[in-house]
Amino acid sequence: MSRVLVVFAHPGAESLNREVLRRVTSALAPGRHDVRVRDLYAEGFDSRLSRAEKQAHFDAPETKPQLASHFADLVWCEALVLVHPTWWGQQPAILKGWFDRVWAHGVAWDFPEGATRLRPRLRNIRRLITITTHGSPWYVNAVQGMPGKRLANRGLRVLCHPLCHTTWIARWGLDRENPRKTTRFFRRIDRTLRRL
């Protein structure tokens, strides 16, 4: 049994991503995990890093009460599951804003005086799973350099446990309907989450 935080970022009620979220929570249920779901659009999460917040970048988390529940979820979880579409090669702005604001100093990292690099704090996170959809085929994102995948599997992962395992599950080419590919995508989601 694990503590699992699922962060969902899609505005559509009838989207394929909404079905992915349903499948994720269903696949986690038999494992009796403790699951928390954050639906960023539904809760009206403000993705903007304000000028004042940027100026308070190194202030303690306690000085940002508007983000306290998000901070608590992040330091609570042992597995983080990100469910989102890939737009313009990467995560939607609302999810990127969640990274900017919630993966904050004193929560996800520290920068000790005299240090030359960040010190990771999220050693509680041992699994990072991204489930995403792409309208374009694989090669388009490959030409772009896979920016969304690099952000998750490298940028976020480095702030987690040193042995954190990452998984990237993508459904490519949604602009061309292919029910068999979608079925395989769903099966992989089920297999991955049931093994968690």
SESEBA-349201 format. One record per atom (N, C-alpha, C): y, z, x negated; chain; residue number from 1; atom name. Coordinates in nm, 2 decimals, always signed. Atoms other than C-alpha are relative to their C-alpha. Example, Ala and Ser with C-alpha at 12.3 -4.5 7.8 and 13.67 -1.06 7.14 Angstrom:
// residues 2
y:z:x:c:k:a
-0.12:+0.00:-0.09:A:1:N
-0.45:+0.78:-1.23:A:1:CA
+0.12:+0.00:-0.09:A:1:C
-0.11:+0.00:+0.09:A:2:N
-0.11:+0.71:-1.37:A:2:CA
+0.11:+0.08:+0.08:A:2:C
// end
This chain:
// residues 196
y:z:x:c:k:a
-0.12:+0.00:-0.08:A:1:N
+0.00:+0.00:+0.00:A:1:CA
+0.12:+0.00:-0.09:A:1:C
-0.13:+0.02:+0.08:A:2:N
+0.35:-0.10:-0.13:A:2:CA
+0.12:+0.02:+0.09:A:2:C
-0.13:+0.01:-0.07:A:3:N
+0.71:-0.06:-0.03:A:3:CA
+0.05:-0.14:-0.02:A:3:C
-0.04:+0.14:+0.01:A:4:N
+0.82:-0.41:+0.05:A:4:CA
+0.13:-0.02:+0.07:A:4:C
-0.13:+0.04:-0.06:A:5:N
+1.17:-0.53:+0.11:A:5:CA
+0.00:-0.15:+0.02:A:5:C
-0.01:+0.14:-0.03:A:6:N
+1.20:-0.87:+0.28:A:6:CA
+0.15:-0.03:+0.03:A:6:C
-0.14:+0.04:-0.02:A:7:N
+1.54:-1.03:+0.26:A:7:CA
+0.00:-0.15:+0.05:A:7:C
+0.01:+0.13:-0.07:A:8:N
+1.59:-1.32:+0.50:A:8:CA
+0.14:-0.06:+0.01:A:8:C
-0.14:+0.06:+0.00:A:9:N
+1.88:-1.57:+0.48:A:9:CA
-0.01:-0.14:+0.06:A:9:C
-0.02:+0.12:-0.07:A:10:N
+1.89:-1.84:+0.74:A:10:CA
+0.06:+0.02:+0.14:A:10:C
-0.07:-0.03:-0.12:A:11:N
+2.12:-1.87:+1.04:A:11:CA
-0.07:-0.05:+0.13:A:11:C
+0.06:+0.06:-0.11:A:12:N
+1.89:-2.07:+1.27:A:12:CA
-0.11:+0.08:+0.07:A:12:C
+0.10:-0.07:-0.07:A:13:N
+1.69:-1.90:+1.54:A:13:CA
-0.13:-0.07:+0.02:A:13:C
+0.11:+0.09:-0.02:A:14:N
+1.45:-2.19:+1.57:A:14:CA
-0.04:-0.07:-0.13:A:14:C
+0.02:+0.07:+0.13:A:15:N
+1.43:-2.28:+1.20:A:15:CA
-0.15:+0.03:-0.05:A:15:C
+0.13:-0.02:+0.07:A:16:N
+1.11:-2.32:+0.99:A:16:CA
+0.00:+0.13:-0.08:A:16:C
-0.01:-0.13:+0.08:A:17:N
+1.24:-2.03:+0.78:A:17:CA
-0.02:+0.12:+0.09:A:17:C
+0.03:-0.11:-0.09:A:18:N
+1.23:-1.81:+1.09:A:18:CA
-0.15:+0.02:+0.02:A:18:C
+0.15:-0.01:-0.01:A:19:N
+0.86:-1.89:+1.13:A:19:CA
-0.06:+0.05:-0.13:A:19:C
+0.05:-0.06:+0.13:A:20:N
+0.81:-1.81:+0.76:A:20:CA
+0.02:+0.15:+0.01:A:20:C
-0.03:-0.14:-0.01:A:21:N
+0.97:-1.47:+0.82:A:21:CA
-0.11:+0.07:+0.09:A:21:C
+0.10:-0.06:-0.09:A:22:N
+0.73:-1.41:+1.11:A:22:CA
-0.13:+0.01:-0.07:A:22:C
+0.13:+0.00:+0.07:A:23:N
+0.43:-1.51:+0.90:A:23:CA
+0.00:+0.10:-0.11:A:23:C
+0.00:-0.10:+0.11:A:24:N
+0.54:-1.29:+0.61:A:24:CA
-0.02:+0.14:+0.06:A:24:C
+0.02:-0.14:-0.06:A:25:N
+0.56:-0.98:+0.83:A:25:CA
-0.14:+0.01:+0.06:A:25:C
+0.14:+0.00:-0.05:A:26:N
+0.23:-1.07:+1.00:A:26:CA
-0.10:+0.02:-0.11:A:26:C
+0.09:+0.00:+0.12:A:27:N
+0.06:-1.12:+0.66:A:27:CA
+0.00:+0.14:-0.06:A:27:C
-0.01:-0.13:+0.06:A:28:N
+0.19:-0.78:+0.54:A:28:CA
-0.06:+0.11:+0.08:A:28:C
+0.04:-0.10:-0.10:A:29:N
+0.08:-0.59:+0.85:A:29:CA
-0.14:+0.06:-0.03:A:29:C
+0.13:-0.05:+0.02:A:30:N
-0.29:-0.56:+0.77:A:30:CA
-0.01:+0.09:-0.13:A:30:C
+0.00:-0.09:+0.13:A:31:N
-0.21:-0.40:+0.42:A:31:CA
+0.06:+0.13:+0.02:A:31:C
-0.07:-0.12:-0.03:A:32:N
-0.03:-0.12:+0.59:A:32:CA
+0.11:+0.04:-0.10:A:32:C
-0.12:-0.03:+0.09:A:33:N
+0.27:-0.16:+0.36:A:33:CA
+0.11:+0.06:+0.08:A:33:C
-0.12:-0.05:-0.06:A:34:N
+0.59:+0.01:+0.43:A:34:CA
+0.10:-0.11:-0.02:A:34:C
-0.08:+0.12:+0.01:A:35:N
+0.81:-0.29:+0.51:A:35:CA
+0.14:+0.02:+0.07:A:35:C
-0.14:+0.01:-0.06:A:36:N
+1.19:-0.32:+0.56:A:36:CA
+0.04:-0.14:-0.01:A:36:C
-0.04:+0.14:-0.01:A:37:N
+1.34:-0.65:+0.67:A:37:CA
+0.16:+0.01:+0.01:A:37:C
-0.14:+0.02:-0.01:A:38:N
+1.70:-0.74:+0.60:A:38:CA
+0.03:-0.15:+0.04:A:38:C
-0.04:+0.13:-0.05:A:39:N
+1.82:-1.04:+0.81:A:39:CA
+0.15:-0.01:-0.02:A:39:C
-0.14:+0.00:+0.04:A:40:N
+2.15:-1.11:+0.64:A:40:CA
+0.10:-0.06:+0.10:A:40:C
-0.08:+0.06:-0.10:A:41:N
+2.29:-1.34:+0.90:A:41:CA
+0.01:+0.08:+0.13:A:41:C
+0.00:-0.08:-0.12:A:42:N
+2.19:-1.12:+1.19:A:42:CA
+0.08:+0.12:-0.01:A:42:C
-0.08:-0.12:+0.01:A:43:N
+2.35:-0.82:+1.05:A:43:CA
+0.15:-0.03:-0.05:A:43:C
-0.14:+0.04:+0.04:A:44:N
+2.67:-1.01:+0.95:A:44:CA
+0.04:+0.04:-0.14:A:44:C
-0.03:-0.04:+0.14:A:45:N
+2.64:-0.94:+0.58:A:45:CA
+0.12:-0.08:-0.05:A:45:C
-0.11:+0.07:+0.06:A:46:N
+2.97:-1.03:+0.41:A:46:CA
-0.03:-0.03:-0.14:A:46:C
+0.04:+0.05:+0.13:A:47:N
+2.88:-1.24:+0.11:A:47:CA
+0.12:+0.00:-0.10:A:47:C
-0.11:+0.02:+0.09:A:48:N
+3.23:-1.24:-0.04:A:48:CA
+0.02:+0.13:-0.08:A:48:C
-0.03:-0.11:+0.10:A:49:N
+3.29:-1.03:-0.35:A:49:CA
+0.15:+0.00:-0.01:A:49:C
-0.15:-0.01:-0.01:A:50:N
+3.65:-0.92:-0.28:A:50:CA
+0.06:+0.02:-0.14:A:50:C
-0.08:-0.03:+0.12:A:51:N
+3.92:-0.89:-0.54:A:51:CA
-0.02:+0.15:-0.04:A:51:C
+0.01:-0.15:+0.03:A:52:N
+3.91:-0.51:-0.51:A:52:CA
-0.14:+0.04:-0.05:A:52:C
+0.14:-0.03:+0.05:A:53:N
+3.53:-0.50:-0.54:A:53:CA
-0.02:-0.05:-0.14:A:53:C
+0.02:+0.05:+0.14:A:54:N
+3.54:-0.72:-0.85:A:54:CA
+0.07:+0.09:-0.10:A:54:C
-0.07:-0.09:+0.09:A:55:N
+3.80:-0.49:-1.00:A:55:CA
-0.07:+0.14:-0.02:A:55:C
+0.08:-0.13:+0.00:A:56:N
+3.57:-0.19:-0.92:A:56:CA
-0.14:-0.03:-0.05:A:56:C
+0.13:+0.05:+0.04:A:57:N
+3.28:-0.38:-1.08:A:57:CA
-0.09:+0.11:-0.07:A:57:C
+0.07:-0.11:+0.08:A:58:N
+3.19:-0.08:-1.31:A:58:CA
+0.01:+0.13:+0.06:A:58:C
-0.01:-0.13:-0.07:A:59:N
+3.26:+0.19:-1.06:A:59:CA
-0.14:+0.04:+0.05:A:59:C
+0.13:-0.05:-0.05:A:60:N
+2.97:+0.41:-0.94:A:60:CA
-0.04:-0.05:+0.14:A:60:C
+0.04:+0.04:-0.13:A:61:N
+2.76:+0.30:-0.64:A:61:CA
+0.06:+0.08:+0.11:A:61:C
-0.05:-0.09:-0.10:A:62:N
+2.89:+0.60:-0.45:A:62:CA
+0.14:-0.03:+0.05:A:62:C
-0.13:+0.04:-0.04:A:63:N
+3.23:+0.45:-0.44:A:63:CA
+0.00:-0.13:+0.09:A:63:C
+0.01:+0.12:-0.09:A:64:N
+3.10:+0.16:-0.23:A:64:CA
-0.09:+0.03:+0.12:A:64:C
+0.08:-0.04:-0.11:A:65:N
+2.97:+0.32:+0.09:A:65:CA
-0.04:-0.11:+0.09:A:65:C
+0.03:+0.11:-0.09:A:66:N
+2.97:-0.01:+0.28:A:66:CA
-0.13:-0.07:-0.04:A:66:C
+0.12:+0.07:+0.05:A:67:N
+2.68:-0.12:+0.06:A:67:CA
-0.12:+0.10:-0.02:A:67:C
+0.10:-0.10:+0.03:A:68:N
+2.49:+0.21:+0.05:A:68:CA
-0.14:-0.02:+0.05:A:68:C
+0.13:+0.03:-0.05:A:69:N
+2.20:+0.11:+0.27:A:69:CA
-0.07:-0.11:-0.07:A:69:C
+0.06:+0.11:+0.08:A:70:N
+2.15:-0.21:+0.07:A:70:CA
-0.04:+0.05:-0.13:A:70:C
+0.04:-0.06:+0.12:A:71:N
+2.15:-0.02:-0.25:A:71:CA
-0.13:+0.08:+0.01:A:71:C
+0.12:-0.09:-0.02:A:72:N
+1.90:+0.23:-0.11:A:72:CA
-0.13:-0.09:+0.02:A:72:C
+0.12:+0.08:-0.02:A:73:N
+1.66:-0.05:+0.00:A:73:CA
-0.04:-0.06:-0.14:A:73:C
+0.03:+0.07:+0.12:A:74:N
+1.68:-0.22:-0.34:A:74:CA
-0.07:+0.10:-0.10:A:74:C
+0.07:-0.09:+0.09:A:75:N
+1.59:+0.10:-0.54:A:75:CA
-0.12:+0.06:+0.06:A:75:C
+0.12:-0.05:-0.07:A:76:N
+1.33:+0.19:-0.28:A:76:CA
-0.12:-0.09:-0.02:A:76:C
+0.11:+0.09:-0.01:A:77:N
+1.12:-0.12:-0.29:A:77:CA
-0.08:-0.02:-0.13:A:77:C
+0.09:+0.03:+0.12:A:78:N
+0.82:-0.20:-0.52:A:78:CA
-0.02:-0.15:+0.00:A:78:C
+0.01:+0.14:-0.01:A:79:N
+0.80:-0.56:-0.40:A:79:CA
+0.12:-0.06:+0.08:A:79:C
-0.11:+0.06:-0.06:A:80:N
+1.09:-0.79:-0.31:A:80:CA
-0.04:-0.14:+0.04:A:80:C
+0.03:+0.14:-0.05:A:81:N
+1.03:-1.10:-0.09:A:81:CA
+0.13:-0.06:+0.05:A:81:C
-0.12:+0.08:-0.04:A:82:N
+1.31:-1.35:-0.05:A:82:CA
-0.04:-0.12:+0.08:A:82:C
+0.03:+0.11:-0.09:A:83:N
+1.29:-1.59:+0.24:A:83:CA
+0.13:-0.08:+0.03:A:83:C
-0.12:+0.08:-0.02:A:84:N
+1.55:-1.87:+0.25:A:84:CA
-0.02:-0.15:-0.02:A:84:C
+0.00:+0.14:+0.03:A:85:N
+1.62:-2.24:+0.25:A:85:CA
+0.06:-0.02:-0.14:A:85:C
-0.07:+0.04:+0.12:A:86:N
+1.73:-2.41:-0.07:A:86:CA
+0.10:-0.11:+0.04:A:86:C
-0.11:+0.09:-0.03:A:87:N
+2.07:-2.58:-0.02:A:87:CA
+0.07:-0.03:-0.12:A:87:C
-0.07:+0.04:+0.12:A:88:N
+2.24:-2.78:-0.29:A:88:CA
-0.07:+0.06:-0.13:A:88:C
+0.08:-0.04:+0.12:A:89:N
+1.96:-2.68:-0.53:A:89:CA
-0.02:+0.15:-0.01:A:89:C
+0.02:-0.15:+0.02:A:90:N
+1.98:-2.30:-0.48:A:90:CA
+0.01:+0.08:+0.13:A:90:C
-0.01:-0.09:-0.11:A:91:N
+2.01:-2.00:-0.25:A:91:CA
+0.12:-0.02:+0.09:A:91:C
-0.13:+0.00:-0.08:A:92:N
+2.25:-2.00:+0.05:A:92:CA
+0.10:+0.10:-0.05:A:92:C
-0.11:-0.08:+0.05:A:93:N
+2.59:-1.85:-0.02:A:93:CA
-0.02:+0.15:+0.04:A:93:C
+0.02:-0.14:-0.05:A:94:N
+2.50:-1.54:+0.19:A:94:CA
-0.09:+0.08:-0.09:A:94:C
+0.10:-0.07:+0.09:A:95:N
+2.20:-1.46:-0.03:A:95:CA
+0.06:+0.02:-0.14:A:95:C
-0.06:-0.02:+0.13:A:96:N
+2.39:-1.53:-0.35:A:96:CA
+0.11:+0.11:+0.00:A:96:C
-0.09:-0.11:-0.02:A:97:N
+2.66:-1.30:-0.22:A:97:CA
-0.07:+0.14:+0.00:A:97:C
+0.08:-0.13:+0.01:A:98:N
+2.39:-1.03:-0.17:A:98:CA
-0.03:+0.03:-0.14:A:98:C
+0.02:-0.03:+0.14:A:99:N
+2.30:-1.07:-0.53:A:99:CA
+0.12:+0.05:-0.07:A:99:C
-0.12:-0.04:+0.07:A:100:N
+2.66:-1.05:-0.64:A:100:CA
+0.04:+0.14:+0.04:A:100:C
-0.05:-0.13:-0.04:A:101:N
+2.74:-0.74:-0.44:A:101:CA
-0.10:+0.11:+0.00:A:101:C
+0.10:-0.10:-0.01:A:102:N
+2.41:-0.55:-0.41:A:102:CA
-0.07:+0.03:-0.14:A:102:C
+0.06:-0.02:+0.14:A:103:N
+2.26:-0.61:-0.76:A:103:CA
+0.11:+0.05:-0.09:A:103:C
-0.12:-0.04:+0.06:A:104:N
+2.54:-0.40:-0.89:A:104:CA
-0.02:+0.10:-0.11:A:104:C
+0.00:-0.10:+0.11:A:105:N
+2.63:-0.17:-1.18:A:105:CA
-0.04:+0.13:+0.06:A:105:C
+0.05:-0.13:-0.05:A:106:N
+2.45:+0.16:-1.14:A:106:CA
-0.11:-0.01:+0.10:A:106:C
+0.11:+0.02:-0.09:A:107:N
+2.20:+0.01:-0.91:A:107:CA
-0.11:-0.09:-0.07:A:107:C
+0.09:+0.09:+0.06:A:108:N
+2.04:-0.29:-1.07:A:108:CA
+0.01:+0.00:-0.16:A:108:C
-0.02:+0.00:+0.14:A:109:N
+2.18:-0.25:-1.42:A:109:CA
+0.11:+0.10:-0.04:A:109:C
-0.10:-0.08:+0.06:A:110:N
+2.39:-0.04:-1.65:A:110:CA
+0.05:-0.07:-0.13:A:110:C
-0.05:+0.05:+0.12:A:111:N
+2.61:-0.13:-1.94:A:111:CA
+0.06:+0.12:-0.08:A:111:C
-0.04:-0.13:+0.07:A:112:N
+2.62:+0.18:-2.17:A:112:CA
+0.11:-0.03:-0.10:A:112:C
-0.11:+0.02:+0.10:A:113:N
+2.92:+0.23:-2.39:A:113:CA
-0.05:-0.04:-0.13:A:113:C
+0.04:+0.04:+0.14:A:114:N
+2.88:+0.05:-2.72:A:114:CA
-0.11:-0.10:+0.01:A:114:C
+0.11:+0.10:-0.01:A:115:N
+2.60:-0.17:-2.58:A:115:CA
+0.05:-0.14:-0.01:A:115:C
-0.03:+0.14:+0.01:A:116:N
+2.59:-0.54:-2.63:A:116:CA
-0.07:-0.08:+0.11:A:116:C
+0.07:+0.07:-0.11:A:117:N
+2.37:-0.62:-2.33:A:117:CA
-0.03:+0.10:+0.11:A:117:C
+0.03:-0.08:-0.11:A:118:N
+2.28:-0.49:-1.99:A:118:CA
-0.13:+0.08:-0.02:A:118:C
+0.12:-0.08:+0.00:A:119:N
+2.02:-0.22:-1.94:A:119:CA
-0.06:-0.01:+0.14:A:119:C
+0.06:+0.01:-0.14:A:120:N
+1.79:-0.30:-1.64:A:120:CA
-0.03:+0.14:+0.06:A:120:C
+0.02:-0.13:-0.07:A:121:N
+1.75:-0.03:-1.38:A:121:CA
-0.11:-0.01:+0.11:A:121:C
+0.10:+0.02:-0.12:A:122:N
+1.51:-0.18:-1.11:A:122:CA
-0.14:-0.01:-0.05:A:122:C
+0.14:+0.00:+0.05:A:123:N
+1.19:-0.08:-1.28:A:123:CA
-0.10:+0.03:+0.11:A:123:C
+0.08:-0.02:-0.12:A:124:N
+1.06:+0.00:-0.93:A:124:CA
-0.06:-0.13:+0.05:A:124:C
+0.04:+0.13:-0.06:A:125:N
+1.03:-0.37:-0.85:A:125:CA
-0.10:-0.07:-0.10:A:125:C
+0.11:+0.06:+0.08:A:126:N
+0.69:-0.50:-0.98:A:126:CA
-0.04:-0.14:+0.05:A:126:C
+0.04:+0.13:-0.05:A:127:N
+0.66:-0.81:-0.76:A:127:CA
+0.13:-0.06:+0.06:A:127:C
-0.12:+0.07:-0.05:A:128:N
+0.93:-1.07:-0.68:A:128:CA
-0.06:-0.13:+0.05:A:128:C
+0.06:+0.12:-0.07:A:129:N
+0.82:-1.34:-0.43:A:129:CA
+0.12:-0.07:+0.07:A:129:C
-0.10:+0.08:-0.07:A:130:N
+1.05:-1.62:-0.32:A:130:CA
-0.08:-0.11:+0.08:A:130:C
+0.06:+0.10:-0.09:A:131:N
+0.95:-1.84:-0.02:A:131:CA
+0.12:-0.08:+0.05:A:131:C
-0.11:+0.08:-0.03:A:132:N
+1.18:-2.13:+0.03:A:132:CA
-0.04:-0.14:+0.05:A:132:C
+0.02:+0.14:-0.05:A:133:N
+1.22:-2.47:+0.19:A:133:CA
+0.10:-0.09:-0.06:A:133:C
-0.09:+0.10:+0.05:A:134:N
+1.37:-2.79:+0.06:A:134:CA
+0.00:-0.12:+0.09:A:134:C
-0.01:+0.12:-0.07:A:135:N
+1.49:-3.09:+0.25:A:135:CA
-0.05:-0.12:-0.09:A:135:C
+0.03:+0.11:+0.10:A:136:N
+1.45:-3.31:-0.06:A:136:CA
-0.14:+0.02:-0.06:A:136:C
+0.13:-0.02:+0.08:A:137:N
+1.13:-3.38:-0.26:A:137:CA
+0.02:+0.07:-0.13:A:137:C
+0.00:-0.08:+0.12:A:138:N
+1.04:-3.19:-0.57:A:138:CA
+0.08:-0.06:-0.11:A:138:C
-0.06:+0.06:+0.12:A:139:N
+1.17:-3.44:-0.82:A:139:CA
+0.16:+0.01:+0.01:A:139:C
-0.15:-0.01:-0.01:A:140:N
+1.53:-3.41:-0.68:A:140:CA
+0.04:+0.14:-0.06:A:140:C
-0.04:-0.13:+0.05:A:141:N
+1.54:-3.03:-0.75:A:141:CA
-0.03:+0.01:-0.15:A:141:C
+0.03:+0.00:+0.14:A:142:N
+1.37:-3.09:-1.09:A:142:CA
+0.11:-0.07:-0.08:A:142:C
-0.11:+0.06:+0.07:A:143:N
+1.65:-3.33:-1.19:A:143:CA
+0.12:+0.10:-0.01:A:143:C
-0.11:-0.09:+0.00:A:144:N
+1.90:-3.06:-1.09:A:144:CA
-0.03:+0.12:-0.09:A:144:C
+0.03:-0.11:+0.09:A:145:N
+1.72:-2.82:-1.32:A:145:CA
-0.05:+0.13:+0.07:A:145:C
+0.06:-0.11:-0.08:A:146:N
+1.57:-2.59:-1.05:A:146:CA
+0.09:+0.13:-0.01:A:146:C
-0.09:-0.12:+0.01:A:147:N
+1.88:-2.36:-1.04:A:147:CA
-0.04:+0.12:+0.08:A:147:C
+0.03:-0.11:-0.09:A:148:N
+1.76:-2.15:-0.75:A:148:CA
-0.12:+0.08:-0.06:A:148:C
+0.12:-0.06:+0.06:A:149:N
+1.42:-2.09:-0.91:A:149:CA
+0.03:+0.08:-0.13:A:149:C
-0.04:-0.07:+0.13:A:150:N
+1.58:-2.00:-1.25:A:150:CA
+0.07:+0.13:+0.03:A:150:C
-0.07:-0.13:-0.04:A:151:N
+1.81:-1.75:-1.08:A:151:CA
-0.09:+0.11:+0.04:A:151:C
+0.10:-0.10:-0.05:A:152:N
+1.52:-1.57:-0.91:A:152:CA
-0.09:+0.04:-0.11:A:152:C
+0.11:-0.03:+0.09:A:153:N
+1.25:-1.59:-1.17:A:153:CA
+0.04:+0.04:-0.14:A:153:C
-0.05:-0.05:+0.13:A:154:N
+1.47:-1.53:-1.47:A:154:CA
+0.11:+0.10:+0.01:A:154:C
-0.12:-0.08:-0.01:A:155:N
+1.81:-1.39:-1.37:A:155:CA
-0.03:+0.13:+0.07:A:155:C
+0.03:-0.13:-0.07:A:156:N
+1.68:-1.13:-1.12:A:156:CA
-0.12:+0.07:-0.06:A:156:C
+0.12:-0.06:+0.06:A:157:N
+1.34:-1.07:-1.28:A:157:CA
+0.03:+0.08:-0.12:A:157:C
-0.03:-0.07:+0.13:A:158:N
+1.50:-0.95:-1.61:A:158:CA
+0.05:+0.14:+0.03:A:158:C
-0.05:-0.13:-0.03:A:159:N
+1.65:-0.66:-1.42:A:159:CA
-0.11:+0.09:+0.07:A:159:C
+0.11:-0.07:-0.07:A:160:N
+1.31:-0.55:-1.27:A:160:CA
-0.09:+0.06:-0.11:A:160:C
+0.09:-0.06:+0.10:A:161:N
+1.01:-0.38:-1.43:A:161:CA
-0.04:-0.10:-0.10:A:161:C
+0.04:+0.10:+0.10:A:162:N
+0.91:-0.54:-1.76:A:162:CA
-0.12:-0.08:+0.03:A:162:C
+0.12:+0.08:-0.04:A:163:N
+0.58:-0.65:-1.61:A:163:CA
+0.01:-0.06:+0.14:A:163:C
-0.01:+0.06:-0.13:A:164:N
+0.72:-0.78:-1.29:A:164:CA
-0.05:-0.14:+0.01:A:164:C
+0.07:+0.13:-0.02:A:165:N
+0.52:-1.07:-1.16:A:165:CA
+0.08:-0.08:+0.10:A:165:C
-0.08:+0.08:-0.10:A:166:N
+0.72:-1.36:-0.99:A:166:CA
-0.09:-0.11:+0.06:A:166:C
+0.07:+0.11:-0.07:A:167:N
+0.58:-1.61:-0.74:A:167:CA
+0.11:-0.08:+0.07:A:167:C
-0.09:+0.10:-0.07:A:168:N
+0.77:-1.92:-0.61:A:168:CA
-0.08:-0.08:+0.09:A:168:C
+0.07:+0.08:-0.10:A:169:N
+0.64:-2.07:-0.29:A:169:CA
+0.10:-0.09:+0.07:A:169:C
-0.10:+0.10:-0.05:A:170:N
+0.82:-2.39:-0.19:A:170:CA
-0.06:-0.10:+0.09:A:170:C
+0.03:+0.11:-0.08:A:171:N
+0.79:-2.64:+0.09:A:171:CA
+0.10:-0.11:-0.02:A:171:C
-0.09:+0.11:+0.04:A:172:N
+0.94:-2.96:-0.05:A:172:CA
+0.00:-0.11:+0.11:A:172:C
-0.01:+0.12:-0.08:A:173:N
+1.05:-3.27:+0.14:A:173:CA
+0.00:+0.02:+0.15:A:173:C
+0.00:-0.02:-0.15:A:174:N
+1.12:-3.13:+0.49:A:174:CA
+0.07:-0.11:+0.07:A:174:C
-0.07:+0.11:-0.07:A:175:N
+1.34:-3.43:+0.56:A:175:CA
-0.10:-0.10:+0.05:A:175:C
+0.11:+0.09:-0.04:A:176:N
+1.01:-3.62:+0.60:A:176:CA
-0.11:+0.09:+0.06:A:176:C
+0.10:-0.09:-0.07:A:177:N
+0.78:-3.46:+0.86:A:177:CA
-0.14:-0.02:-0.06:A:177:C
+0.14:+0.01:+0.05:A:178:N
+0.44:-3.38:+0.72:A:178:CA
-0.07:+0.13:+0.04:A:178:C
+0.07:-0.13:-0.04:A:179:N
+0.24:-3.12:+0.92:A:179:CA
-0.10:+0.05:-0.09:A:179:C
+0.11:-0.05:+0.09:A:180:N
-0.04:-3.10:+0.67:A:180:CA
+0.06:+0.08:-0.12:A:180:C
-0.07:-0.07:+0.11:A:181:N
+0.21:-3.00:+0.39:A:181:CA
+0.05:+0.14:+0.05:A:181:C
-0.04:-0.12:-0.05:A:182:N
+0.35:-2.74:+0.62:A:182:CA
-0.11:+0.10:+0.02:A:182:C
+0.12:-0.09:-0.02:A:183:N
+0.01:-2.60:+0.71:A:183:CA
-0.05:+0.06:-0.14:A:183:C
+0.03:-0.05:+0.14:A:184:N
-0.07:-2.57:+0.33:A:184:CA
+0.10:+0.10:-0.04:A:184:C
-0.11:-0.09:+0.03:A:185:N
+0.26:-2.40:+0.28:A:185:CA
-0.02:+0.14:+0.07:A:185:C
+0.03:-0.13:-0.07:A:186:N
+0.18:-2.14:+0.55:A:186:CA
-0.12:+0.07:-0.05:A:186:C
+0.12:-0.07:+0.05:A:187:N
-0.17:-2.08:+0.41:A:187:CA
+0.03:+0.07:-0.13:A:187:C
-0.03:-0.07:+0.12:A:188:N
-0.03:-2.01:+0.07:A:188:CA
+0.09:+0.13:+0.02:A:188:C
-0.07:-0.12:-0.04:A:189:N
+0.22:-1.77:+0.22:A:189:CA
-0.10:+0.11:+0.04:A:189:C
+0.09:-0.10:-0.05:A:190:N
-0.06:-1.59:+0.40:A:190:CA
-0.09:+0.06:-0.12:A:190:C
+0.08:-0.05:+0.11:A:191:N
-0.28:-1.57:+0.09:A:191:CA
+0.07:+0.09:-0.10:A:191:C
-0.08:-0.08:+0.10:A:192:N
+0.00:-1.44:-0.14:A:192:CA
+0.03:+0.13:+0.06:A:192:C
-0.04:-0.13:-0.06:A:193:N
+0.12:-1.17:+0.10:A:193:CA
-0.12:+0.09:+0.03:A:193:C
+0.12:-0.09:-0.03:A:194:N
-0.23:-1.05:+0.20:A:194:CA
-0.06:+0.06:-0.13:A:194:C
+0.05:-0.05:+0.13:A:195:N
-0.31:-1.00:-0.17:A:195:CA
+0.10:+0.11:-0.06:A:195:C
-0.10:-0.09:+0.05:A:196:N
+0.00:-0.79:-0.22:A:196:CA
-0.04:+0.15:+0.00:A:196:C
// end
